């Protein structure tokens, strides 16, 4: 088989929903339906000529809870996981050089599938004696799309006229390391939040967890994240005792989560929250 056929077979066997694209744009009309149902292998073979222009992977439940952590720069990817941690990660899961100098980490969410969060983490940049924060990480959750190897794209400009790329010209997406599977891990968004704070980066401005939980009943799809954030808020911002926080979490779970988490799931969120003080905790990511 050709290199293209090898990649198509790999992605199909991994249970991913793949679409042909050109310059990051889908080239078949029915691509939105592929957010819910994958192409068959026969359909993929029929589209092979179109796939020569590029391959897109749809994130979310259709691809077995596929999530992408999209770093704008390789340097920040290595800071986030550390150099040694990145080497280990690249043996366990697919990690892709994006062609324009960034890195995509492919994972499966073992808990609730997160939504898309553009610019979830921002990094400090010094210029003209001032520190500004620029977006570095996108969380590619339900319904997002990632360009996949062996796609080649001319990255004179990335996604907009105002966003210059670290690299320009024709460049290819390539898998780093030996990983050809996709690792399943729980609470990916929580890991991003915790590591961002450890590194002294800045999180995207989101609703305060206490306010959002108190006002809006949380439905399936955000309960674990909401419980984790709320517990951390009560433990470290409000500085309540473990006993009081646990009682409040049980109340929120009963009254506001639709449907409620199981006692075991709620307890896991609570125990994880206790480990991640905003100014402490582990200094790397271990999956």
C-alpha positions as CSV (number, residue, x, y, z in Angstrom):
1,X,0.0,0.0,0.0
2,X,1.0,3.6,-0.5
3,X,1.8,5.9,2.5
4,X,-1.6,7.6,2.1
5,X,-3.3,4.2,2.2
6,X,-1.3,3.2,5.3
7,X,-2.5,6.3,7.2
8,X,-6.1,5.9,6.1
9,X,-6.1,2.3,7.3
10,X,-4.5,3.3,10.6
11,X,-7.1,6.0,11.3
12,X,-10.0,3.7,10.2
13,X,-8.7,0.9,12.5
14,X,-8.4,3.3,15.4
15,X,-12.1,4.1,15.0
16,X,-11.7,7.7,13.9
17,X,-14.1,9.6,11.7
18,X,-12.0,10.9,8.8
19,X,-12.8,13.4,6.0
20,X,-10.9,14.5,2.9
21,X,-9.9,18.2,3.0
22,X,-7.8,20.8,1.2
23,X,-6.1,23.7,3.0
24,X,-7.9,22.6,6.2
25,X,-11.3,22.8,4.6
26,X,-13.6,19.8,4.0
27,X,-14.0,19.0,0.3
28,X,-17.2,16.8,0.5
29,X,-20.7,18.2,1.1
30,X,-21.7,15.6,3.6
31,X,-18.8,16.2,6.0
32,X,-21.1,17.5,8.8
33,X,-22.9,14.2,9.0
34,X,-19.5,12.6,9.7
35,X,-19.7,14.3,13.2
36,X,-22.2,11.5,14.0
37,X,-21.3,8.6,11.7
38,X,-18.0,7.5,10.2
39,X,-17.3,6.7,6.6
40,X,-17.2,3.1,5.8
41,X,-13.9,1.6,4.5
42,X,-15.5,1.3,1.0
43,X,-16.4,5.0,1.1
44,X,-12.9,6.0,2.2
45,X,-11.4,4.0,-0.7
46,X,-13.8,5.8,-3.1
47,X,-12.6,9.2,-1.8
48,X,-8.9,8.3,-2.0
49,X,-8.1,10.8,-4.7
50,X,-9.7,13.6,-2.6
51,X,-7.7,12.4,0.5
52,X,-4.5,13.1,-1.5
53,X,-5.1,16.8,-0.8
54,X,-5.4,16.3,3.0
55,X,-7.0,14.3,5.8
56,X,-9.1,15.7,8.6
57,X,-10.0,13.9,11.8
58,X,-13.3,14.8,13.6
59,X,-13.0,14.9,17.4
60,X,-15.6,13.8,19.8
61,X,-17.8,10.8,20.5
62,X,-17.9,9.7,16.8
63,X,-14.2,9.1,17.0
64,X,-14.3,7.3,20.4
65,X,-14.1,10.5,22.5
66,X,-11.1,11.8,20.6
67,X,-9.7,15.0,22.1
68,X,-6.8,17.1,20.7
69,X,-4.5,19.4,22.7
70,X,-3.3,21.9,20.1
71,X,-0.1,23.8,21.0
72,X,0.9,26.7,18.8
73,X,4.6,26.2,19.4
74,X,6.7,23.1,20.0
75,X,8.7,24.9,22.7
76,X,5.5,25.3,24.8
77,X,4.6,21.6,24.2
78,X,8.0,20.6,25.6
79,X,7.5,23.0,28.6
80,X,4.1,21.6,29.3
81,X,5.1,18.0,29.4
82,X,8.9,18.4,29.9
83,X,11.4,17.0,27.4
84,X,11.5,13.6,29.0
85,X,7.8,13.5,29.6
86,X,7.2,14.3,25.9
87,X,9.4,11.4,24.8
88,X,7.4,9.0,27.1
89,X,4.1,10.5,25.8
90,X,5.1,10.0,22.2
91,X,5.5,6.3,22.9
92,X,2.0,6.0,24.3
93,X,-0.2,8.0,22.0
94,X,-0.2,9.8,18.6
95,X,1.5,13.2,18.8
96,X,1.7,15.2,15.6
97,X,4.0,18.0,14.4
98,X,1.4,20.3,12.8
99,X,3.6,21.6,10.0
100,X,3.6,25.2,11.0
101,X,5.6,24.7,14.1
102,X,2.9,23.5,16.5
103,X,2.1,20.2,18.1
104,X,-1.2,18.2,18.4
105,X,-1.6,15.6,21.2
106,X,-4.3,13.0,20.5
107,X,-6.1,11.5,23.5
108,X,-9.3,9.8,24.3
109,X,-11.4,11.3,27.2
110,X,-12.3,8.5,29.7
111,X,-14.9,10.6,31.4
112,X,-17.2,13.3,29.9
113,X,-16.4,14.7,26.5
114,X,-15.3,18.3,26.7
115,X,-16.4,21.1,24.4
116,X,-14.1,23.1,22.1
117,X,-12.2,25.8,24.1
118,X,-10.2,28.2,21.9
119,X,-7.2,29.7,23.7
120,X,-7.8,27.9,26.9
121,X,-4.2,28.6,28.0
122,X,-2.2,31.8,27.4
123,X,1.5,32.3,27.8
124,X,3.4,35.4,28.8
125,X,5.3,37.3,26.1
126,X,7.7,40.2,26.8
127,X,7.7,43.1,24.3
128,X,8.6,46.7,24.7
129,X,9.1,46.4,28.4
130,X,5.6,45.0,28.9
131,X,4.2,41.5,29.5
132,X,1.2,40.4,27.4
133,X,-0.5,37.1,27.3
134,X,-1.1,35.3,23.9
135,X,-3.2,32.2,23.3
136,X,-1.1,29.0,23.2
137,X,-3.3,26.0,23.7
138,X,-6.7,25.2,22.1
139,X,-8.7,22.3,23.5
140,X,-10.2,20.4,20.5
141,X,-13.3,18.8,21.9
142,X,-16.7,17.7,20.7
143,X,-17.1,18.5,17.0
144,X,-13.6,20.0,16.4
145,X,-11.4,18.9,13.5
146,X,-7.7,18.2,13.3
147,X,-5.6,18.0,10.2
148,X,-3.7,14.7,10.2
149,X,-0.5,13.2,8.5
150,X,0.6,12.9,5.8
151,X,-1.2,16.1,4.8
152,X,1.0,18.9,3.4
153,X,-0.2,22.5,3.5
154,X,1.3,25.9,2.4
155,X,1.4,27.8,5.7
156,X,2.1,31.3,4.4
157,X,-0.7,32.2,6.9
158,X,-2.4,30.0,9.4
159,X,-6.0,30.6,10.2
160,X,-6.5,34.3,9.6
161,X,-4.9,37.2,7.9
162,X,-3.7,38.5,11.3
163,X,-1.9,35.3,12.4
164,X,1.5,34.7,11.0
165,X,3.0,31.2,11.3
166,X,6.3,30.3,12.8
167,X,7.0,28.4,9.5
168,X,5.8,29.3,6.0
169,X,5.8,27.5,2.7
170,X,4.8,23.9,2.0
171,X,5.1,21.8,5.2
172,X,3.8,18.4,6.2
173,X,2.1,17.0,9.3
174,X,4.2,14.2,10.8
175,X,3.8,11.8,13.7
176,X,6.4,12.3,16.4
177,X,7.8,9.2,18.1
178,X,6.6,5.6,17.9
179,X,3.0,5.9,19.2
180,X,0.4,4.6,16.9
181,X,-2.4,4.2,19.4
182,X,-4.5,6.8,21.2
183,X,-4.2,6.8,25.0
184,X,-7.3,7.1,27.1
185,X,-7.1,9.4,30.1
186,X,-9.7,11.0,32.5
187,X,-10.5,14.7,32.9
188,X,-8.2,16.1,30.2
189,X,-9.4,19.7,30.7
190,X,-8.6,19.5,34.4
191,X,-5.0,18.4,33.6
192,X,-4.7,21.4,31.3
193,X,-6.0,23.8,33.9
194,X,-3.7,22.4,36.6
195,X,-0.5,22.4,34.5
196,X,-1.2,25.9,33.2
197,X,-1.4,27.2,36.7
198,X,1.8,25.3,37.7
199,X,3.7,26.9,34.8
200,X,2.5,30.4,35.7
201,X,0.6,30.7,32.4
202,X,-2.8,32.3,32.3
203,X,-6.2,30.6,31.8
204,X,-8.8,31.9,29.5
205,X,-11.4,34.0,31.4
206,X,-14.2,31.6,32.2
207,X,-17.2,31.9,34.5
208,X,-16.3,31.5,38.1
209,X,-17.3,27.9,39.0
210,X,-19.2,28.9,42.1
211,X,-21.4,31.4,40.2
212,X,-22.0,29.2,37.2
213,X,-23.0,26.2,39.3
214,X,-25.2,28.2,41.6
215,X,-27.2,29.7,38.7
216,X,-27.3,27.1,36.0
217,X,-28.2,23.4,36.5
218,X,-25.3,21.4,35.0
219,X,-26.3,18.7,32.5
220,X,-24.5,15.6,31.3
221,X,-21.3,16.7,29.5
222,X,-19.9,19.1,32.1
223,X,-20.7,17.6,35.5
224,X,-17.2,16.2,36.3
225,X,-15.5,19.4,35.3
226,X,-18.0,21.6,37.2
227,X,-17.6,19.4,40.4
228,X,-13.8,19.5,40.2
229,X,-13.7,23.3,39.7
230,X,-16.3,23.9,42.4
231,X,-14.4,21.8,44.9
232,X,-11.1,23.6,44.3
233,X,-12.9,26.9,44.6
234,X,-14.4,26.0,48.0
235,X,-11.2,24.4,49.3
236,X,-8.6,26.9,48.2
237,X,-10.4,30.2,47.5
238,X,-13.0,30.1,50.3
239,X,-10.9,27.8,52.5
240,X,-13.7,25.6,53.8
241,X,-13.0,22.3,55.5
242,X,-13.0,19.0,53.6
243,X,-16.2,18.0,55.5
244,X,-18.1,21.2,54.6
245,X,-17.0,21.1,51.0
246,X,-18.0,17.4,50.6
247,X,-21.4,18.2,52.0
248,X,-21.9,21.1,49.6
249,X,-20.8,19.0,46.7
250,X,-23.3,16.3,47.6
251,X,-26.0,19.0,47.7
252,X,-25.0,20.5,44.3
253,X,-24.9,17.0,42.8
254,X,-28.4,16.2,44.1
255,X,-30.1,19.5,43.3
256,X,-28.3,20.9,40.2
257,X,-26.7,18.1,38.2
258,X,-29.1,16.5,35.7
259,X,-28.6,13.6,35.9
260,X,-26.6,13.3,39.2
261,X,-23.1,11.8,39.3
262,X,-22.7,8.5,41.1
263,X,-21.3,8.8,44.6
264,X,-18.1,7.2,43.3
265,X,-17.7,9.7,40.5
266,X,-18.3,12.6,42.8
267,X,-15.8,11.3,45.3
268,X,-13.2,11.0,42.6
269,X,-13.7,14.6,41.6
270,X,-13.4,15.7,45.2
271,X,-10.2,13.7,45.8
272,X,-8.6,15.0,42.6
273,X,-9.5,18.6,43.6
274,X,-7.7,18.2,46.9
275,X,-4.5,17.3,45.2
276,X,-4.3,20.4,43.0
277,X,-3.7,23.6,45.0
278,X,-3.5,26.6,42.7
279,X,0.0,27.3,43.8
280,X,1.3,23.8,44.4
281,X,1.0,20.2,43.2
282,X,3.2,18.2,40.9
283,X,5.5,19.9,38.4
284,X,4.8,17.8,35.4
285,X,2.1,15.8,33.6
286,X,2.0,12.0,34.1
287,X,-0.3,9.9,31.9
